[in-house]
Amino acid sequence: MWQTLGLVLVWQASAQSGDIIKKVVHTPWWPAGSEKTAESVGIISHGLVYMTAMMEVNETLQKTALQETWDVRDIALAAGANLSDLVDCFVNAPRGHADAVKAALMSAFPAEVQASPPAFTVVEMPGEYQFVYNSIMCVANIPDGGSERRTVRKNGLYGVSARGLTFYEGAEAPGTISGAYEETRNIVNRMLRSSVLVDCTAYLASIQDAQAVRKAIVEVTGMKGFIQPSLTIVQATGLANRSLRLRCTAAEDDSRLRSVDTTDGKVVLTDSFAFASAQLDRNSTGVNALESLGKLFKYANVTLNDAISCSFFVKDQQKMLDLFGGFYEIFNKENPPPPTRGEYEAITECAECQVAAKCIAARPMEMEVHSEALRAVLV
């Protein structure tokens, strides 16, 4: 229940015994201490393990894919999970090669993973380095008896559920529906039939359709009386004759969700996590975007220190090192330990902006929402 104590709202919730809010894991090739100068390779939070995007370079695509799945396995094992516990993976691929990359990675997984795969979204966009073909960034459920992993096949969608969340694979509208607005309405309507969206990333064939996508999401969620998800919009290729691919995370129970809308952006709160909308930055270091995320997180009484996973979309791949410098200053020096991360080259709604940064933060089980949030809209 919400209790008012002076100028502070306190959320009382009972924590499960042994629940971990944020814990960095290590592997033989990413030992303890590595997170002091770079990102965390894996972070355990509320029964899930969030992983940094893994990338390898080998003489063939198949060998590269196999090594990348081994890297993902090592992180999962370090957290007490395995590849069969994966719930969500995001993969970037070169233009024209999404199908080949997906086929290589899926065939590299063990048979039990192929039979019950994670939500597996492949998008054509460059990654961190020009010489690296692709990367794979995953989340796994830790099988500790607290939550069962299960697949969801409904309404032409595929997703995997665990810990009260459903991770939807990137979805497109049927070929009979065209235009960004109508395609978005179709996808969101189908997702909302069984869950409530908390966080979405839209990959558009043309960034000029961004406003149409936003309008459709606002209208469909409003019509159904649901909160709007935090939203990130970037441009990608490889969508054939489709306007967009929409990848979302949803909550199975909307009774405890909260949405905070501020001048700094939007953050959607579940009991365990805070999902923030992407913040844009004209500076290639991304420092301003990360500081904006910090302001946004304050409304939920979390900070950048609580960030567990971030995705960065950089306009110019050649300026990726600038972003790494900003990440080091904000996270390694000022808010350690740093989150896991993935980096991609993409343009955003802001033509002059160099970086879009989106992050997820872990929420303690007993929450306070600072008085600034009283000026925000709590839905």
C-alpha positions as CSV (number, residue, x, y, z in Angstrom):
1,M,0.0,0.0,0.0
2,W,1.0,3.6,-0.4
3,Q,1.7,5.5,2.8
4,T,2.4,9.2,3.0
5,L,5.2,10.2,5.4
6,G,5.8,13.9,5.3
7,L,6.9,14.6,1.7
8,V,7.9,11.0,0.9
9,L,5.8,8.2,-0.4
10,V,6.9,4.8,0.8
11,W,6.0,1.6,-1.0
12,Q,5.9,-1.3,1.5
13,A,6.6,-4.7,-0.1
14,S,7.8,-8.0,1.4
15,A,11.1,-9.2,0.0
16,Q,11.6,-12.9,-0.8
17,S,14.3,-14.5,1.4
18,G,17.6,-14.3,-0.4
19,D,16.4,-12.0,-3.2
20,I,19.4,-10.3,-4.9
21,I,18.9,-6.7,-6.0
22,K,22.2,-6.3,-7.9
23,K,25.1,-8.6,-8.0
24,V,27.9,-8.7,-10.6
25,V,29.0,-12.1,-11.8
26,H,32.3,-13.1,-13.4
27,T,33.7,-15.6,-15.8
28,P,37.2,-17.0,-16.3
29,W,37.7,-14.6,-19.2
30,W,36.1,-11.6,-17.4
31,P,37.4,-12.0,-13.8
32,A,36.6,-10.0,-10.7
33,G,37.7,-6.5,-11.0
34,S,37.1,-6.2,-14.8
35,E,34.0,-4.1,-14.1
36,K,36.2,-1.4,-12.5
37,T,37.4,-0.3,-15.9
38,A,34.7,-1.6,-18.3
39,E,31.1,-2.9,-18.1
40,S,29.9,-5.7,-16.0
41,V,29.7,-8.9,-18.0
42,G,26.6,-10.2,-16.1
43,I,24.4,-8.9,-13.3
44,I,21.9,-10.9,-11.2
45,S,18.8,-9.0,-10.2
46,H,15.5,-10.3,-8.8
47,G,16.0,-13.8,-10.2
48,L,17.2,-12.8,-13.6
49,V,20.7,-12.4,-15.0
50,Y,21.2,-9.6,-17.5
51,M,24.2,-10.1,-19.8
52,T,26.5,-7.8,-21.8
53,A,26.4,-8.2,-25.6
54,M,28.8,-10.9,-26.6
55,M,30.8,-10.7,-29.9
56,E,33.4,-12.8,-31.4
57,V,35.4,-12.8,-34.7
58,N,36.3,-16.2,-36.3
59,E,37.0,-17.4,-39.8
60,T,33.4,-18.4,-40.4
61,L,30.0,-17.2,-39.3
62,Q,29.2,-20.6,-37.8
63,K,32.3,-20.7,-35.7
64,T,31.6,-17.1,-34.6
65,A,28.1,-18.0,-33.6
66,L,29.3,-21.1,-31.7
67,Q,31.8,-19.1,-29.7
68,E,29.2,-16.4,-28.9
69,T,26.8,-19.0,-27.5
70,W,29.6,-20.4,-25.4
71,D,30.2,-16.9,-24.0
72,V,26.5,-16.5,-23.2
73,R,26.6,-20.0,-21.6
74,D,29.6,-19.0,-19.4
75,I,27.8,-15.9,-18.1
76,A,24.6,-17.9,-17.4
77,L,26.5,-20.6,-15.6
78,A,28.3,-18.0,-13.4
79,A,24.8,-16.8,-12.3
80,G,23.5,-20.3,-11.6
81,A,21.6,-20.7,-14.9
82,N,22.2,-22.4,-18.3
83,L,21.4,-21.8,-21.9
84,S,18.0,-23.6,-21.5
85,D,17.1,-20.8,-19.0
86,L,17.4,-18.0,-21.6
87,V,14.3,-15.8,-21.8
88,D,15.3,-13.1,-24.2
89,C,18.1,-12.3,-26.7
90,F,18.7,-9.4,-29.0
91,V,21.1,-9.8,-31.9
92,N,22.4,-7.2,-34.4
93,A,23.4,-8.3,-37.8
94,P,24.9,-6.7,-41.0
95,R,22.6,-5.4,-43.7
96,G,21.1,-8.2,-45.6
97,H,22.4,-11.0,-43.3
98,A,19.8,-11.2,-40.5
99,D,18.4,-14.6,-41.6
100,A,21.9,-16.1,-41.9
101,V,23.0,-14.8,-38.5
102,K,19.8,-16.0,-36.8
103,A,20.2,-19.5,-38.4
104,A,23.8,-19.7,-37.3
105,L,23.2,-18.8,-33.7
106,M,20.1,-21.0,-33.4
107,S,21.9,-24.0,-34.8
108,A,24.8,-23.3,-32.4
109,F,22.5,-23.7,-29.4
110,P,21.9,-27.1,-27.8
111,A,18.9,-29.1,-29.0
112,E,16.9,-28.2,-25.9
113,V,17.3,-24.5,-26.5
114,Q,16.3,-24.9,-30.2
115,A,13.1,-26.7,-29.0
116,S,12.3,-24.0,-26.5
117,P,14.2,-20.9,-27.6
118,P,14.3,-17.5,-25.9
119,A,12.5,-14.6,-27.4
120,F,15.0,-14.0,-30.2
121,T,15.0,-10.7,-32.0
122,V,17.5,-10.0,-34.9
123,V,17.8,-6.5,-36.3
124,E,20.0,-5.3,-39.1
125,M,22.2,-2.5,-37.7
126,P,25.9,-2.2,-37.2
127,G,27.3,-2.9,-33.8
128,E,30.2,-1.7,-31.6
129,Y,33.0,-2.2,-34.1
130,Q,33.2,-2.2,-37.9
131,F,35.2,-5.4,-38.0
132,V,32.7,-7.4,-35.8
133,Y,29.9,-9.1,-37.6
134,N,27.3,-9.3,-34.9
135,S,26.6,-9.4,-31.2
136,I,24.1,-11.2,-28.9
137,M,22.7,-9.7,-25.7
138,C,20.6,-12.0,-23.5
139,V,18.6,-12.4,-20.3
140,A,18.2,-15.7,-18.4
141,N,15.9,-16.8,-15.6
142,I,17.8,-18.3,-12.6
143,P,16.1,-21.6,-11.8
144,D,16.0,-21.2,-8.0
145,G,12.3,-22.3,-7.6
146,G,11.1,-18.8,-7.4
147,S,9.7,-18.6,-10.9
148,E,9.1,-21.0,-13.7
149,R,10.2,-20.2,-17.3
150,R,7.5,-20.8,-19.8
151,T,6.9,-20.0,-23.5
152,V,4.0,-18.0,-24.8
153,R,2.5,-18.5,-28.2
154,K,-0.6,-16.3,-28.6
155,N,-2.1,-14.0,-31.2
156,G,0.7,-14.6,-33.7
157,L,3.4,-13.6,-31.1
158,Y,6.2,-15.5,-29.4
159,G,7.4,-14.7,-26.0
160,V,9.0,-16.2,-22.9
161,S,7.8,-15.5,-19.4
162,A,9.6,-15.5,-16.0
163,R,9.5,-13.5,-12.8
164,G,6.2,-11.8,-13.7
165,L,7.5,-10.5,-17.0
166,T,7.0,-11.6,-20.6
167,F,9.7,-10.9,-23.1
168,Y,8.2,-10.6,-26.6
169,E,10.2,-11.4,-29.7
170,G,10.3,-8.6,-32.2
171,A,7.0,-8.6,-34.0
172,E,5.7,-7.3,-37.3
173,A,2.2,-6.7,-38.6
174,P,0.7,-9.1,-41.2
175,G,1.3,-8.2,-44.8
176,T,-2.3,-7.2,-45.3
177,I,-1.7,-4.2,-43.0
178,S,0.5,-1.4,-44.1
179,G,1.7,2.0,-42.8
180,A,3.6,2.6,-39.5
181,Y,0.4,3.8,-37.7
182,E,-1.8,0.8,-38.6
183,E,1.1,-1.7,-38.2
184,T,1.8,-0.4,-34.7
185,R,-1.8,-0.6,-33.7
186,N,-2.0,-4.2,-34.9
187,I,1.1,-5.3,-33.0
188,V,0.2,-3.5,-29.8
189,N,-3.4,-4.7,-29.8
190,R,-2.2,-8.3,-30.0
191,M,0.4,-7.9,-27.2
192,L,-2.2,-6.2,-24.9
193,R,-4.6,-9.2,-25.1
194,S,-2.6,-11.1,-22.6
195,S,-0.3,-8.6,-20.8
196,V,0.6,-5.0,-20.2
197,L,3.5,-3.4,-21.9
198,V,6.2,-1.8,-19.7
199,D,9.1,-1.2,-22.2
200,C,9.3,-1.3,-26.0
201,T,11.9,-0.6,-28.7
202,A,10.6,0.2,-32.2
203,Y,13.0,-0.5,-35.1
204,L,11.7,1.6,-38.0
205,A,12.4,1.4,-41.7
206,S,12.2,5.2,-41.7
207,I,12.7,7.3,-38.7
208,Q,10.2,9.7,-40.2
209,D,7.5,7.3,-39.0
210,A,8.4,7.9,-35.3
211,Q,5.5,10.1,-34.5
212,A,3.0,7.8,-36.1
213,V,4.3,4.9,-34.0
214,R,4.0,7.0,-30.8
215,K,0.5,8.1,-31.7
216,A,-0.6,4.5,-32.3
217,I,0.8,3.3,-28.9
218,V,-0.8,6.2,-27.0
219,E,-4.2,5.6,-28.6
220,V,-4.3,1.8,-28.2
221,T,-3.0,1.8,-24.6
222,G,-5.4,4.6,-23.7
223,M,-8.4,3.0,-25.3
224,K,-7.7,-0.2,-23.2
225,G,-7.0,1.8,-20.0
226,F,-3.4,0.7,-19.7
227,I,-0.3,2.6,-19.0
228,Q,2.0,3.5,-21.9
229,P,5.3,1.7,-22.0
230,S,8.6,3.4,-21.9
231,L,9.6,3.7,-25.6
232,T,12.8,3.9,-27.6
233,I,12.7,4.5,-31.4
234,V,15.6,4.0,-33.8
235,Q,16.0,3.3,-37.5
236,A,17.1,-0.1,-38.9
237,T,17.3,-2.0,-42.2
238,G,16.2,-5.4,-43.3
239,L,12.5,-5.0,-42.6
240,A,11.5,-5.9,-46.2
241,N,8.1,-4.2,-46.9
242,R,7.3,-3.7,-43.2
243,S,7.4,-0.3,-41.5
244,L,8.7,-1.5,-38.2
245,R,9.5,-4.4,-35.9
246,L,8.4,-3.9,-32.3
247,R,10.2,-5.6,-29.4
248,C,8.6,-5.3,-25.9
249,T,8.7,-6.4,-22.4
250,A,5.4,-6.9,-20.6
251,A,4.1,-7.4,-17.1
252,E,1.7,-10.3,-16.4
253,D,-0.1,-8.3,-13.6
254,D,-0.9,-4.7,-14.1
255,S,-2.3,-4.1,-10.6
256,R,1.1,-3.0,-9.2
257,L,2.5,-1.1,-12.1
258,R,3.2,2.6,-11.9
259,S,4.1,5.1,-14.6
260,V,5.9,8.3,-13.9
261,D,5.8,11.0,-16.7
262,T,8.1,13.9,-16.2
263,T,9.7,16.7,-18.3
264,D,12.8,14.4,-18.3
265,G,11.0,11.5,-19.9
266,K,9.1,8.4,-18.8
267,V,9.8,5.6,-16.4
268,V,7.6,2.5,-15.9
269,L,7.9,0.7,-12.5
270,T,7.2,-2.9,-11.7
271,D,7.9,-4.3,-8.2
272,S,11.4,-5.2,-9.2
273,F,12.5,-2.9,-12.0
274,A,12.4,0.6,-13.4
275,F,12.2,0.8,-17.2
276,A,13.2,4.2,-18.6
277,S,12.6,5.7,-22.0
278,A,15.7,6.5,-24.0
279,Q,17.4,9.8,-23.4
280,L,19.0,11.6,-26.3
281,D,22.3,13.5,-26.4
282,R,23.9,15.8,-28.9
283,N,27.2,15.0,-27.3
284,S,29.0,11.8,-28.5
285,T,30.1,10.9,-25.0
286,G,26.5,10.2,-24.0
287,V,27.1,11.9,-20.6
288,N,24.1,14.2,-20.9
289,A,21.8,11.3,-21.7
290,L,23.1,9.3,-18.8
291,E,22.7,12.3,-16.4
292,S,19.1,12.7,-17.7
293,L,18.5,9.0,-17.0
294,G,19.8,9.6,-13.5
295,K,17.3,12.5,-13.0
296,L,14.5,10.3,-14.3
297,F,15.4,7.4,-12.0
298,K,15.2,9.7,-9.0
299,Y,11.4,9.8,-9.4
300,A,11.5,6.1,-8.5
301,N,14.1,6.4,-5.8
302,V,16.7,4.5,-7.8
303,T,19.9,5.9,-9.2
304,L,22.4,5.1,-11.9
305,N,24.1,3.0,-9.3
306,D,21.1,0.7,-9.6
307,A,21.3,0.4,-13.4
308,I,21.7,-3.3,-14.4
309,S,21.4,-3.1,-18.2
310,C,21.8,-0.4,-20.8
311,S,21.6,-0.2,-24.6
312,F,23.2,2.6,-26.5
313,F,22.4,3.7,-30.1
314,V,25.2,5.8,-31.5
315,K,24.8,7.8,-34.7
316,D,28.4,7.4,-35.9
317,Q,30.1,4.1,-35.2
318,Q,33.5,6.0,-35.4
319,K,32.6,7.8,-32.2
320,M,31.9,4.7,-30.1
321,L,35.1,5.3,-28.1
322,D,33.7,8.7,-27.1
323,L,30.7,6.8,-25.6
324,F,33.0,4.4,-23.7
325,G,34.7,7.4,-22.2
326,G,31.4,8.9,-21.0
327,F,30.2,5.4,-19.7
328,Y,33.5,5.1,-17.7
329,E,33.0,8.6,-16.1
330,I,29.3,8.1,-15.2
331,F,29.3,4.4,-14.2
332,N,32.8,3.2,-13.4
333,K,33.9,6.3,-11.5
334,E,30.7,7.8,-10.2
335,N,28.2,5.0,-9.9
336,P,29.9,1.6,-9.7
337,P,29.4,-1.2,-10.3
338,P,28.5,-0.5,-14.0
339,P,25.6,-2.2,-15.8
340,T,25.8,-4.7,-18.6
341,R,25.6,-3.1,-22.0
342,G,25.2,-3.3,-25.8
343,E,26.1,-0.7,-28.4
344,Y,24.8,-0.2,-31.8
345,E,24.9,2.3,-34.7
346,A,21.5,3.8,-35.4
347,I,19.9,7.2,-36.0
348,T,17.1,8.4,-33.7
349,E,14.2,10.9,-33.8
350,C,16.7,13.7,-33.1
351,A,18.7,14.4,-36.3
352,E,21.4,16.3,-34.4
353,C,21.7,13.8,-31.6
354,Q,24.7,11.5,-31.4
355,V,23.6,9.0,-28.7
356,A,20.3,7.5,-27.4
357,A,20.7,5.7,-24.1
358,K,18.1,3.4,-22.5
359,C,18.6,1.6,-19.2
360,I,16.9,-0.7,-16.7
361,A,17.4,-0.2,-13.0
362,A,16.8,-2.7,-10.2
363,R,14.3,-1.5,-7.5
364,P,14.8,-2.4,-3.8
365,M,11.8,-4.3,-2.4
366,E,11.0,-1.3,-0.1
367,M,10.6,1.7,-2.3
368,E,10.6,5.4,-1.6
369,V,9.5,7.9,-4.3
370,H,11.0,11.3,-3.6
371,S,8.9,14.4,-3.3
372,E,9.8,15.5,-6.9
373,A,7.6,12.7,-8.0
374,L,4.6,14.4,-6.5
375,R,4.8,16.8,-9.4
376,A,4.8,13.9,-11.9
377,V,1.8,12.0,-13.1
378,L,1.5,8.6,-11.3
379,V,-0.7,6.3,-13.2
